Amino acid sequence: MDRKELQKSILENSLKAGACHLGSALSCVDILIEFFDILKDEDVFIFSKASGVSALYCVLADKGYFSKEKIAEYLKNYPLPSVEVPGVIHSLGSLGHGLPLAVGMALADRNRNVYILMSDGECQEGTTYESALFARQHNLKNLYIIIDANQYQALGKTNDILNLDTAFEFLKNTLPNCEIRKTIKGGNIDFLQGTKGHYKNLTQELLEQALCQI
Amino acid sequence: MPDLRKAFFDYMSEIAKNDKSVILLVGDLGFSFVEEYAEKYPKQFINTGCIEQSLIGIAAGLARGGKKPYVYSGSIFLIARAYEQIRDDIAFNNTNVKLCGTGASQFLGFSHNWIGNENEEDLLKNLPNIKRFYPQSEIELKQALMSEGCAYVRL
């Protein structure tokens, strides 16, 4: 699945399901494609930026965990990543729960790689730093973190609300496999960028406009 | 209520000896009780330090990875401080984690309040899946620790 197909799937299924959080889903499209290209069967993948769930379900369907016809139904019934959806190993919703879970799984079996996709908003949660210190203390080299730094949160620019520059430095210095990836919230769809795409629901007309821009 | 802390670590030694997937996590608590277990089973023991919220998530991750985590801490830190983690990562997800809390009714007061956590029953009773045990004897304690699935055990 390439970027364009994944974007299209996210948009169409979000409209069908009446789901929002499109900005969050669209900012992590490239990272998800990259992750699922390198994931082996025995690896663990944790999608911690739970509100971007539509992107996760679209990728899981593409990888054959379930049929593409089920995406909208799952999005409607499980609007946050849930174990009832094939391919999801732990139900997540609140920010800051994915990293402790990933750390525990990496510790449970050091021969298995654990990959986690986090949001930059989650880097405002205290558990991020507790877990990072623990991961370093226990030398968890099999833990791989990418932070989707789309630089916006619900009410505005992340750095205007709670600046993360020094936090990112801390995480990079503390965790050997932690990458901060700057992305664009809403991807290349102008009316979903920044805070505009956080809670916006699509209409048929907006979907058509969006599809022209991907 | 009997002080079951010594019996807890004795039983944990027995459980850890018989099942290598058992792992005991303590939140920097257990002074003068935990040492013997920690020395005997270093690969099945972690003092996580004071990271009470992440401790619950880490335990859930260990359970998801096939381990059987037992978490030992003061009730107030274990239940009240990490309540959302217990709700989401243990109860909602039904992960096989035992939460073992001490000092629930101890007086460690400040400003005429209690640091005890006698209301843990109120906090836990409406959550799905998680069993609650208030053992009154060593035998009841052992039964609680050997129970299936996620549980809270007051020591």
Contacts between the chains, C-beta under 8 A, distances in Angstrom:
chain1	res1	chain2	res2	distance
A	83	B	93	6.9
A	89	B	64	6.3
A	90	B	60	7.2
A	90	B	64	5.8
A	90	B	89	7.5
A	90	B	93	5.7
A	90	B	95	7.9
A	91	B	88	7.4
A	91	B	92	6.0
A	91	B	93	5.4
A	92	B	88	7.5
A	93	B	88	6.5
A	94	B	84	6.1
A	94	B	88	6.2
A	96	B	53	7.9
A	97	B	57	5.8
A	97	B	85	6.9
A	97	B	88	5.9
A	97	B	89	6.0
A	99	B	54	7.8
A	99	B	57	7.5
A	100	B	53	7.5
A	100	B	54	4.2
A	100	B	55	7.8
A	100	B	56	7.3
A	100	B	57	2.5
A	100	B	58	5.0
A	100	B	60	7.5
A	100	B	61	6.5
A	100	B	85	7.5
A	100	B	89	7.7
A	101	B	57	5.1
A	101	B	58	7.7
A	101	B	60	5.7
A	101	B	61	4.2
A	101	B	64	6.9
A	101	B	89	6.6
A	102	B	61	6.4
A	103	B	54	7.4
A	103	B	57	7.5
A	103	B	58	5.4
A	103	B	61	6.1
A	104	B	57	6.5
A	104	B	58	4.0
A	104	B	59	6.3
A	104	B	60	6.1
A	104	B	61	2.0
A	104	B	62	4.4
A	104	B	63	7.6
A	104	B	64	7.0
A	104	B	65	6.6
A	104	B	69	7.9
A	105	B	61	4.2
A	105	B	62	7.4
A	105	B	64	5.6
A	105	B	65	4.5
A	106	B	61	7.6
A	107	B	58	7.1
A	107	B	61	7.2
A	107	B	62	6.2
A	107	B	65	7.4
A	108	B	61	6.7
A	108	B	62	4.9
A	108	B	64	7.4
A	108	B	65	2.4
A	108	B	66	6.0
A	108	B	67	5.0
A	109	B	65	5.4
A	109	B	66	7.2
A	112	B	65	7.8
A	126	B	53	6.7
A	127	B	51	7.9
A	127	B	53	5.1
A	127	B	54	4.7
A	127	B	57	6.5
A	127	B	85	7.9
A	130	B	51	3.7
A	130	B	53	6.6
A	130	B	54	3.8
A	131	B	51	7.4
A	131	B	54	4.7
A	131	B	57	7.2
A	131	B	58	7.1
A	133	B	49	7.5
A	133	B	51	7.2
A	134	B	48	6.3
A	134	B	49	7.4
A	134	B	51	6.2
A	134	B	54	6.4
A	134	B	58	6.6
A	137	B	49	7.7
A	138	B	46	7.6
